[in-house]
Amino acid sequence: MKTAIIGSGMIGLCSAYYLNQQGFDVTIIDEGDGSDNCSFGNAGYFCPSHMIPLASPGIISQGLKWMTNPESPFYIKPSLDIDLARWGWNFYRAATKSRVEKAVPVLNQMLDESRTLIEDILSETKIDPGFGSKGLLMYCKSQHILDEEAEVAELARKCGQDVDVLTSAQAEKLNPGFEIDTVGAVHFKNDAWFTPNTFMAEFQKYLEAKGVVFKFNTQVTGVEKNGSKVSALLTSDAKIDADQFVVATGSWSAKFLNQLGVKILVQGGKGYSFTLPNPPVMPETASILTEARVAVTPMQGGLRFAGTMEVNGLDLSINPRRIKGLQKSIPAYFPQFDEGSFEGLPVWAGLRPCSPDGLPYIGKTKKFDNLIVATGHAMLGVSLGPITGQLVAEIAQEEKPHIDDSLLKVERYS
Ligand SMILES: Cc1cc2nc3c(=O)[nH]c(=O)nc-3n(C[C@H](O)[C@H](O)[C@H](O)COP(=O)(O)OP(=O)(O)OC[C@H]3O[C@@H](n4cnc5c(N)ncnc54)[C@H](O)[C@@H]3O)c2cc1C
């Protein structure tokens, strides 16, 4: 059976991997050249620790405080755009205790299974993207935030995760020679990471060798319909026909799907990263500077710092004030680093495809029998890539997804 996937990000490639394993004849179409998208420059975490969606109690009041600070890590651009307004309203509505309590078990199961699947993929493909499995340290500078993280740790334990709440001295022992200035940390021991740039490039080559066809520099502009089916993709190049179609277009998904009459809410959540090739010392674990919302990942090629969430449409421009805010926060946690060492480093920007409730959209649309949507993974698209690919392959084979997908419905906001 012929399947065409639109989008060659983590979600598109993982879908291709499982579809190819099941004997589907797969073509991936992307308007880019395959060397960059949101799945390349990110922090590379596989993080079961993040089973609480972004839209959660506390984010609204914290977010409002951040909105007035040009160096803060979170920002929603005030705009008259109707889709952004609907997104914001649904984000606000999703940030309640009862909604989050429903979302946590689903995310936890998906993150946990995906964490196992990525190791299977790496062992099967023999790709070496510098996989690290020493967990994630949430460094805290204030006791109040450490107490809040300890509550998350308690919830994570209830979800079956292995977590320690550490004093600063205990945390320091995990990274000998790496100095920290914190009150303590929470160590989520199930978390892992890799270098996404290596993985994405090597995964493409692996899939190509397995027979997956890539059509880069080709924009999908619409579809040809035949009753309740899509019969072909209209592209900037030739028409592409297939039996099944997968939409893995990341932050561009609402733009693409809305023109087909499939209403979903997705906003780009812009984030930045920069990689210090020769850090004064290299930590052995990944970490997050909790108050500053900065991710720190030891990668092939250096130490990567990533952060900020600017909900700002599809704009990829770099805002120097936020980069400054991000860089300023690092020496406050890591005294061996100074702000000057980041000067002149190239900054990468990517758009996280954010749904209002922080849960992905995975499944078929009501309008078309053979159109599968896999998008909206927000800050977790790397972590959830493998499980999403597996679910897409199940749906393509007309199987019932093995995960309860009632909260993942594509048209839940239509
Ligand atoms: C700073 C930062 C740090 C992050 N850190 C992490 C992390 O540590 N762990 C984690 O799990 N996640 C992380 N994320 C989130 C993660 O990177 C994303 O969720 C994920 O990459 C989304 O993958 P995707 O395949 O959906 O989209 P993308 O990677 O954006 O791919 C979508 C592709 O679709 C193509 N496309 C769109 N429209 C069309 C069209 N009409 N025709 C043809 N092609 C089209 C685009 O060109 C693009 O290549 C981070 C993100 C950022 C920005």
The ligand as a MOL file (V3000), in Angstrom:
LIG
                    3D

  0  0  0     0  0            999 V3000
M  V30 BEGIN CTAB
M  V30 COUNTS 53 58 0 0 0
M  V30 BEGIN ATOM
M  V30 1 C 14.3390 25.0540 21.6380 0
M  V30 2 C 13.5610 23.7700 21.5310 0
M  V30 3 C 13.9080 22.7200 22.3600 0
M  V30 4 C 13.1750 21.5130 22.2940 0
M  V30 5 N 13.5740 20.4610 23.0590 0
M  V30 6 C 12.8960 19.2900 23.0070 0
M  V30 7 C 13.2970 18.1770 23.7760 0
M  V30 8 O 14.2980 18.2290 24.4840 0
M  V30 9 N 12.5560 17.0480 23.7120 0
M  V30 10 C 11.4280 16.9500 22.9440 0
M  V30 11 O 10.7720 15.9200 22.9790 0
M  V30 12 N 11.0430 17.9840 22.1540 0
M  V30 13 C 11.7440 19.1390 22.1690 0
M  V30 14 N 11.3580 20.2030 21.4040 0
M  V30 15 C 10.1390 20.0730 20.5870 0
M  V30 16 C 10.4090 19.2780 19.3270 0
M  V30 17 O 11.5810 19.7580 18.7030 0
M  V30 18 C 9.2130 19.3690 18.3750 0
M  V30 19 O 8.0330 18.9980 19.0670 0
M  V30 20 C 9.3730 18.4340 17.1920 0
M  V30 21 O 10.6030 18.6660 16.5500 0
M  V30 22 C 8.2210 18.5840 16.1960 0
M  V30 23 O 8.4300 17.6680 15.1540 0
M  V30 24 P 7.4980 17.6570 13.8770 0
M  V30 25 O 7.9550 16.5380 13.0380 0
M  V30 26 O 6.0770 17.6850 14.3170 0
M  V30 27 O 7.7430 19.0820 13.1760 0
M  V30 28 P 9.0000 19.6560 12.3630 0
M  V30 29 O 10.2630 19.0730 12.8590 0
M  V30 30 O 8.8750 21.1310 12.3720 0
M  V30 31 O 8.7570 19.1100 10.8950 0
M  V30 32 C 7.6740 19.5420 10.1170 0
M  V30 33 C 8.1170 19.5310 8.6650 0
M  V30 34 O 6.9630 19.7380 7.8260 0
M  V30 35 C 7.3770 20.4640 6.7000 0
M  V30 36 N 6.1930 21.0860 6.0830 0
M  V30 37 C 5.2780 21.8830 6.6750 0
M  V30 38 N 4.3100 22.2330 5.8020 0
M  V30 39 C 4.6140 21.6430 4.6290 0
M  V30 40 C 3.9960 21.6050 3.3530 0
M  V30 41 N 2.8450 22.2370 3.1050 0
M  V30 42 N 4.6030 20.9180 2.3480 0
M  V30 43 C 5.7570 20.2570 2.5720 0
M  V30 44 N 6.3780 20.2370 3.7730 0
M  V30 45 C 5.8190 20.9230 4.7920 0
M  V30 46 C 8.3700 21.4760 7.2590 0
M  V30 47 O 9.2280 21.9460 6.2300 0
M  V30 48 C 9.1010 20.6380 8.3050 0
M  V30 49 O 10.2910 20.0750 7.7850 0
M  V30 50 C 12.0730 21.4000 21.4020 0
M  V30 51 C 11.7730 22.4550 20.5450 0
M  V30 52 C 12.4990 23.6370 20.5980 0
M  V30 53 C 12.1500 24.7470 19.6660 0
M  V30 END ATOM
M  V30 BEGIN BOND
M  V30 1 1 1 2
M  V30 2 1 2 3
M  V30 3 2 2 52
M  V30 4 2 3 4
M  V30 5 1 4 5
M  V30 6 1 4 50
M  V30 7 2 5 6
M  V30 8 1 6 7
M  V30 9 1 6 13
M  V30 10 2 7 8
M  V30 11 1 7 9
M  V30 12 1 9 10
M  V30 13 2 10 11
M  V30 14 1 10 12
M  V30 15 2 12 13
M  V30 16 1 13 14
M  V30 17 1 14 15
M  V30 18 1 14 50
M  V30 19 1 15 16
M  V30 20 1 16 17
M  V30 21 1 16 18
M  V30 22 1 18 19
M  V30 23 1 18 20
M  V30 24 1 20 21
M  V30 25 1 20 22
M  V30 26 1 22 23
M  V30 27 1 23 24
M  V30 28 2 24 25
M  V30 29 1 24 26
M  V30 30 1 24 27
M  V30 31 1 27 28
M  V30 32 2 28 29
M  V30 33 1 28 30
M  V30 34 1 28 31
M  V30 35 1 31 32
M  V30 36 1 32 33
M  V30 37 1 33 34
M  V30 38 1 33 48
M  V30 39 1 34 35
M  V30 40 1 35 36
M  V30 41 1 35 46
M  V30 42 1 36 37
M  V30 43 1 36 45
M  V30 44 2 37 38
M  V30 45 1 38 39
M  V30 46 1 39 40
M  V30 47 2 39 45
M  V30 48 1 40 41
M  V30 49 2 40 42
M  V30 50 1 42 43
M  V30 51 2 43 44
M  V30 52 1 44 45
M  V30 53 1 46 47
M  V30 54 1 46 48
M  V30 55 1 48 49
M  V30 56 2 50 51
M  V30 57 1 51 52
M  V30 58 1 52 53
M  V30 END BOND
M  V30 END CTAB
M  END
